[in-house]
Amino acid sequence: MSSRYDQQIEELLAQYRRQRDEAVETRRRINETTSTATAPRQAVKVTVGAQGQVTALEFPTGAYRRMPPKELADLLLTTIQQARAEALKKVDEIVSEQLPAGLSLSSMLQGQVDVKSLLPEEPPRPEAAFDAVVRNTRGESDG
């Protein structure tokens, strides 16, 4: 016969496994995230991955041939920035499902979040589990 304490431990382990599975699924979805941006006149098309790394660079038309090098360079940078911003937005949406309400990945990355307000010095504790541990250390029955 298992005690109430054992049941609570099993519940905590099951909760941990669910959270771990959710984290694995979130990571998979992030890894699959891409974003593509196309410059005006389709001079350049850029695809980036979830971390903003350029994974594809295309020149769908010959428009780039008529551009001065500085203009083409600026267009490339602008298009890459657009693709990265869109990828971050997609990742933000995926991760926001796992974050507390009102918190976003982009705000965390930009240093706009006070981590101390999210993680108190003393973690919350389920009172029933705490009481069972105290009783167990005193040698009392779960009863």
N, C-alpha and C positions, 0 to 999 in steps of 0.2 A: 504494500500500500504506500503510495507516495504522499508526502506531506504537502501542505499548502505552499510551503517554501519551495519544494521541488517543482510544483506546478508553475509557480511564478518564475523560477529560473528557466523552465522550458518555454514559457511565454516570451521571456526576454530573448532567449536564443532564437525563437521563431521570428521575433521582430527584427533581430539583427540580420538573419538570413534574408528576410524580405527587403530590408534596406540595402543589403549587399547586392542582391539581384537587381534592384532598381538602379543602383550605381553602375553596375556592369552594362545594363541596357542603355543608360544615359550616355556612357562612354562610347558605346557602339554607335548610337545615333549621332553623337558629336563627330566621331571619326568619318561618318558618311556625309557630313555636311560639306557642301560646296556652294559657291556663289559666282555668278558670271555677270560682268558689266560690259556694256558695249558703248564705245565713244560715239559722239555725233558723226554723222556721215559714214558710220561703220568703218572708221579708219583703223580701229583696233578693238579687239575683244579679249578680255582677260577673265580667266577662271582661277579662283583661289580656293584653298581648303579651309578647314575650320580654324586653323592657327594663322591664317592669312598668307600662307605660302602660295606663291604663284605656281599653279599646276598646268596651265595652258595659256598660250599667248598666240593670238591669231590676227591676221590682217585680211578680213573678209573682202575688202575691195582694194583697189589700187590707190585710194585716196592718200595713203601715207607717203606715196612716192612724190607727191607735189608739195609736201610739207617741209619747211626748214627744219633742220635737226633739233633746234631748241623747242620749237612748237610740238614736234613729235614726242620729244622727251617729256615735256609738260603734260601732253595728252596721255601718255603712258602712265605717268605718276598719278594723275587725276583718276584715270580709269581703274588703276590698281587700288587706290584709296576707296573708290566707290564699291568695288567688289569686296574689299576687306570689311567695310562698314556693314554691308549686307550680310556677310558671313557671320560677323559678330552678332548682328541682330538675330539671326537664325539660332545660333548657339545660345544666346541669351534666352530665347523662348524655350529651348529645350531644358536648360538648366533651371529656369525660373519655376518649373514644376516641382523641383526638389528643394527650393529655397523658401524661407518664411515669406509670408505675404508682404509686399512692398519692397522687397529686396531684389536687386538685379545683379547679374554677373558684371555687366558693364559698369555699374556704380562701384562695385567692389574693385574691379581692375583700375578704375580711375581714382582710387583712394578716397572715395566719398562715403565710406562706411566705417563706423566706429565698431571695430570687432569686439571691444569690451562690452558694448551694449548687447551684442548677440550671444556672447559666451560669458555668463557670470562666473565669478571666481569659484563659487560652490555650485556644482551641478545639481539640478533638481533630482530628487530621489523619490521613487514610489514608496509611499509611507508603509504600505502593507509589507513590501519586501524588506524594508529597513526594520520594521517591527519583528519580522520573522528572524532576521539575522541577530538582532539583539536577544530575542528569546533563546535562539539556538546557542549563542555564546554564554548565556546564563544557565544553560542546561534545562530550560523549560520545555515542556511538551507543546506540540503544535495543536494538539488536541481535540 
